[in-house]
Structure formats: structure tokens, C-alpha cells
């Protein structure tokens, strides 16, 4: 497994994410480090981690609908292999 540096843009989600008080996502533009097999796997793992963190806070139907929209609204700016 390789390490990746991933720059993401969550400006479209940021106002909705604030209500969940997630400490890992304090700004709309983030740089995260993740361990994965390839860049596609890094993106998938990052999305799954975000959804899992949100669902730990709240499991209501509206939250689940919001989690489905995350996959469409998150943008990956840059993915670098370290």
C-alpha cells in the first residue's frame, strides 16, 4: 500500500457538514493523507471515511440522503503519491 496526499474541495458540502461538528473537516479546502493501493482507491476510501464519520453522529433519513449527495458534490483537486 502506498501513501497519498489528497487535496479535496468540499465547499458545496461545507455548510451542511458544519452541523455534524466533525473535527477532521474544519475548512472547505483540505489536504488529507491516506494509505491506499491506487489513486482511485484513495478517493473511494476518503469518501467512505467521511460518510462513516457522519453516520456515527446521526443516522436519520435526511442524513442518509445527504450522504448519497456527498459522492456527487465532493471534488478531488490533486492526488499525489508519496
Backbone as a ProteinNet text record, in pm:
[ID]
protein_1_A
[PRIMARY]
XXXXXXXXXXXXXXXXXXXXXXXXXXXXXXXXXXXXXXXXXXXXXXXXXXXXXXXXXXXXXXXXXXXXXXXXXXXXXXXXXX
[TERTIARY]
84.3	0	88.4	43.4	118.7	45.3	118.6	59.8	28.4	-85.5	-128.4	-160.9	-129.3	-168	-282.2	-399.8	-519.8	-570.1	-584.2	-644.2	-788.7	-880.7	-1023.1	-1089	-1197.2	-1277.2	-1418.3	-1459.9	-1594	-1677.6	-1655.2	-1728.9	-1879.6	-1920.2	-2064	-2127.7	-2048	-2098.8	-2073.3	-1989.7	-1934.6	-2040.1	-2137.1	-2239.8	-2321.9	-2348.4	-2421.6	-2334	-2204	-2112.1	-2090.7	-2104.7	-2081.6	-2175.7	-2294.9	-2391.6	-2351.2	-2259.9	-2216.1	-2093.6	-2032.1	-1917.4	-1803.7	-1763.6	-1654	-1521.6	-1432	-1304.1	-1207.6	-1222.5	-1131.3	-1156.7	-1272.2	-1310.6	-1347.9	-1249.8	-1281.1	-1288.3	-1236.7	-1232	-1285	-1325.5	-1378	-1270.7	-1145.5	-1035.5	-940.7	-921.9	-843.5	-736.4	-631.4	-528.3	-527.3	-551.6	-557.1	-456.1	-403.1	-309.4	-380	-367.2	-439.2	-351.9	-371	-297.4	-391.4	-350	-434.6	-347.8	-411.5	-339.7	-313.6	-414.2	-400.4	-481.5	-469.7	-541.2	-692.9	-748.9	-894.1	-938	-859.4	-888.8	-875.3	-781.8	-765.4	-889.5	-942.1	-1063.9	-1182.8	-1197.4	-1308.2	-1298.1	-1178.5	-1158.9	-1189.1	-1150.5	-1175.6	-1325.2	-1398.4	-1543.2	-1609.9	-1568.8	-1627.8	-1599	-1479.2	-1444.3	-1531.2	-1553.3	-1637.5	-1781.4	-1834.8	-1972	-1984.5	-1886.1	-1890.3	-1884.9	-1803.5	-1796	-1928.5	-1993.9	-2123.4	-2229.6	-2232.5	-2335.4	-2313.6	-2192.5	-2170.1	-2238.7	-2247.6	-2310.4	-2462.7	-2515	-2660.2	-2698.2	-2800.6	-2841.1	-2982.7	-3026.9	-3161.9	-3169.2	-3289.3	-3312.2	-3254.3	-3271.3	-3217.8	-3065.5	-3002.5	-2856.9	-2813.4	-2886.2	-2852.8	-2868.8	-2968.5	-2986.3	-2870.8	-2828.3	-2713.5	-2587.5	-2569.8	-2451.1	-2448.4	-2563.2	-2566.3	-2522.2	-2553.3	-2515.2	-2365.8	-2301.7	-2158.8	-2079.5	-2114.1	-2041.5	-2044.8	-2149.9	-2162.8	-2103.1	-2097	-2057	-1911.2	-1844.3	-1704.9	-1616.3	-1513.2	-1420.9	-1278.9	-1208.2	-1069.3	-981.4	-909.7	-826.8	-696.6	-628.5	-498.1	-473.2	-414.7	-378.4	-231.8	-148.4	-5.5	36	117	171.5	298.3	308.8	427.6	526.1
-118	0	123.8	223.3	347.8	458.4	563.8	681	784.9	851.7	954.2	1082	1193.2	1325.2	1371.7	1391.3	1423.2	1560.8	1648.8	1780.6	1772.7	1805.5	1798.6	1934.2	1952	2073.1	2032.4	2073.9	2040.2	2165.8	2268.7	2393.7	2374.6	2285.9	2262.5	2190.6	2120.2	2043.2	2110.7	2212	2261.8	2312	2386.1	2438.1	2325.5	2222	2107.5	2023.7	2018.6	1941.4	2006.8	2137.5	2207.7	2160.7	2118.1	2075.6	1945.5	1869.8	1743.6	1759	1877.1	1909	1807.1	1782.7	1690.5	1765.5	1718.9	1787.5	1767.4	1660.3	1633.2	1722.8	1787.4	1867.1	2009.5	2089.1	2222.1	2331.5	2305	2406.7	2348.1	2435	2383.3	2327	2365.4	2311.2	2238.6	2109.2	2028	1948.7	1919.7	1827.2	1711.5	1591.7	1473.1	1370.7	1293.3	1186.9	1053.7	965.6	840	728.3	609	492.4	406.2	380	301.9	234.7	147.7	75.7	162.3	241.5	327.5	455.7	555.7	682.9	667.8	578.6	557.2	501.3	410.5	352.8	458.4	550.9	659	748.2	780.6	862.8	790.1	663.7	583.7	571.7	546.5	532.9	663	773.7	903.6	933.2	903.4	924.7	834.9	709.3	616.9	659.5	711.4	758	877	970.1	1086.5	1043	953.4	906.3	832.5	751.4	676.3	770.8	876.9	974.5	1047.4	1080.1	1148.2	1055.9	931.8	839.1	797	811.3	787	894.5	1015.3	1125.8	1121.2	1086.6	1089.9	988	908.3	805.8	829.9	952.1	981.1	967.3	967.6	952.2	1071.5	1191.9	1310	1306.4	1252.1	1238.8	1136.2	1029	926.8	981.4	1064.4	1128.3	1223.5	1297.3	1386.6	1307.7	1192.5	1109.5	1061.8	1037.2	999.5	1114.4	1237.5	1353.2	1386.4	1337.6	1362.7	1310.4	1194.4	1132.8	1219	1297.4	1381.4	1520.6	1568.3	1706.8	1725.2	1621.9	1634.4	1641.4	1726	1739.6	1710.9	1631.7	1598.6	1686.6	1780.2	1873.1	1809.9	1741.7	1687.6	1562.8	1461.6	1340.3	1312.3	1313.3	1289.4	1162.4	1084	965.3	1004.2	962.1	997.3	883.2
0	0	0	-73.9	-84.8	-10.1	19.6	83	-23.5	-6.7	-99.9	-23.7	-87.9	-37.3	-127.7	-69.1	-146.7	-106.9	-206	-184.1	-228.5	-137	-170.6	-152.2	-223.5	-218	-178.3	-58.2	-9.3	13.5	-69.1	-49.6	-66.7	-157.2	-177.5	-59	17.4	131.6	265.8	266.3	391.7	490	443.6	535.3	597.9	522.6	576.8	669.5	641	726.6	862.8	870	996.6	1107.3	1071.6	1173.3	1241.6	1181.5	1240.8	1330.7	1331	1417.3	1401.6	1279	1251.3	1259.5	1342.7	1363.3	1246.7	1170.2	1059.7	939.2	933.5	817.3	860.3	908.3	959.6	853.5	731.9	626.7	496	402.5	275.6	181.6	200.3	119.2	213.1	191.1	283.8	211.6	286.5	241.9	340.7	289.6	373.5	324.5	416.7	383.5	405.3	307.3	313.7	256.1	307.9	261.3	177.7	52	-38.4	-144.2	-223	-327.8	-450.6	-490.4	-607.4	-584.2	-672.9	-651.2	-645.4	-725.9	-721.9	-587.1	-534.9	-404.4	-294.3	-310.5	-212.8	-209.7	-326.6	-333.5	-271.9	-305.6	-252.2	-99.9	-49.5	94.7	166.8	106.6	168.2	175.4	69.2	69.5	172.7	179.1	275.8	419.2	443.6	578.2	618.9	525.8	553.3	582.6	502.4	523.1	655.9	688.4	813.8	934.6	926.2	1035	1054.4	944.8	953.9	1012.7	967.6	1015.7	1160.8	1212	1355.2	1439.6	1385.4	1458.6	1452.2	1333.6	1315	1207.9	1235.2	1139.2	1085.5	1085.7	1037.7	885.4	835	691.3	615.4	666.6	597.7	591.2	693.5	692.5	588.7	575.8	475.3	333.9	312.7	181.7	154.6	256.3	242.6	208.3	269.7	242.3	98.1	39.2	-102.2	-191.1	-151.2	-232.4	-219.7	-114.9	-96.1	-214.6	-263.1	-374.3	-500.1	-516.3	-634.8	-616.2	-492.4	-468.2	-427.2	-382.8	-341.4	-466.2	-459.8	-572.1	-524.4	-601.2	-571.3	-659.6	-597.5	-673.4	-719.3	-627.3	-661.3	-578	-640.9	-571.7	-602.9	-500.5	-517.6	-443.7	-509.5	-446.2	-370.6	-245.9	-164.9	-160.1
[MASK]
++++++++++++++++++++++++++++++++++++++++++++++++++++++++++++++++++++++++++++++++++

